[in-house]
């Protein structure tokens, strides 16, 4: 019976983990580059408020 090559298996697991981590970072970078400034302004605006207008000046 042949012996199991544990070093090979370990290396394959390490490579798989590294690949997953790189893919996750890539997805995170793509998600972060989708104009976060626009998202923040849309979330901070009140309903009925005109964008770019000072809320204190509207009163």
C-alpha positions in Angstrom: 0.0 0.0 0.0 1.3 3.5 -0.9 2.0 6.1 1.7 -0.1 9.3 1.7 1.9 12.4 0.8 0.8 14.7 3.6 3.1 17.6 2.5 1.4 17.6 -1.0 -2.1 17.7 0.6 -1.1 20.4 3.0 0.3 22.5 0.1 -2.9 22.1 -1.9 -5.0 23.3 1.0 -2.7 26.3 1.5 -3.0 27.2 -2.2 -6.8 26.8 -2.0 -7.0 29.1 1.0 -4.7 31.7 -0.7 -6.9 31.6 -3.8 -10.1 32.1 -1.8 -8.6 35.0 0.1 -7.4 36.8 -3.1 -10.9 36.3 -4.6 -12.5 37.8 -1.5 -10.2 40.8 -1.5 -11.0 41.3 -5.2 -14.7 41.2 -4.6 -14.3 43.6 -1.7 -12.3 46.0 -3.8 -14.9 45.9 -6.6 -17.7 46.5 -4.2 -15.8 49.4 -2.6 -15.1 51.1 -5.9 -18.8 51.4 -6.8 -18.8 55.1 -5.9 -19.3 55.0 -2.2 -19.6 58.8 -2.0 -22.9 58.7 -3.9 -24.3 56.0 -1.6 -23.4 58.1 1.5 -25.1 61.2 0.2 -28.3 59.3 -0.7 -28.4 57.7 2.8 -27.9 61.0 4.6 -30.6 63.0 2.7 -34.0 63.5 4.3 -37.2 62.8 2.3 -38.3 65.9 0.4 -34.9 67.5 0.8 -33.2 68.9 -2.3 -29.7 67.5 -2.9 -27.0 70.1 -2.5 -29.1 72.5 -0.5 -28.3 73.4 3.1 -31.1 72.1 5.4 -30.8 75.1 7.7 -31.3 77.5 4.8 -34.5 75.8 3.7 -36.3 76.7 7.0 
